[in-house]
Amino acid sequence: MATTGFVAEGGCTCGTVRYRLDDDPIFVHGCHCTWCQRQSGSAFAVNAMIETDRVTVLSGKLEEVPIPSPSGRGQSILRCPSCRIAVWSHYAGNGQKLAFVHVGTLDDAGRIAPDIHIYTNTKMPWFTLPADKPAVPGYYRASEVMPLASLARMAALGD
């Protein structure tokens, strides 16, 4: 696997789970859907899409918790079994091959900003979307917004 040299570490609140991203994210969502608002307890969630095999668990074990999703296909949230912090998720589609890392669990979360804001039709009215990033009312067509390198990484997940 070719990487860019990007490395970032993170973990849960209690320190039981530590992990490392061994590559830059494929694409980063600022998701304003009501489900992400509820699950994060915030105005929106920031999720970094990355191949699961490019995330290394350094310590601890994650507990997989299946939950429903708006698509009806379900979602698995991987949580620290001690402090219950959600570290990343897997959604239907690419399943276990693609992790949606919860950027707020990174030690330096400010290094990773959303590439796109999604489900802005339910964003908090007091939040101003950045003018320099795409924003869509629902989801998006990857071929219209993702860089070619990201599209190639996504395509490789199907192999």
Stockholm file with secondary structure:
# STOCKHOLM 1.0

chainA/1-159         MATTGFVAEGGCTCGTVRYRLDDDPIFVHGCHCTWCQRQSGSAFAVNAMIETDRVTVLSGKLEEVPIPSPSGRGQSILRCPSCRIAVWSHYAGNGQKLAFVHVGTLDDAGRIAPDIHIYTNTKMPWFTLPADKPAVPGYYRASEVMPLASLARMAALGD
#=GR chainA/1-159 SS CCCCSCCEEEECSSSSCEEEECSCCSEEEEECCHHHHHHHTSSCEEEEEEEGGGEEEEESCCEEEEECCTTSSCEEEEECTTTCCEEEEEETTTGGGEEEEEGGGBTTGGGCCCSEEECGGGSCTTCCCCTTSCBCSSCCCHHHHSCHHHHHHHHHTTC
#=GC SS_cons         CCCCSCCEEEECSSSSCEEEECSCCSEEEEECCHHHHHHHTSSCEEEEEEEGGGEEEEESCCEEEEECCTTSSCEEEEECTTTCCEEEEEETTTGGGEEEEEGGGBTTGGGCCCSEEECGGGSCTTCCCCTTSCBCSSCCCHHHHSCHHHHHHHHHTTC
//
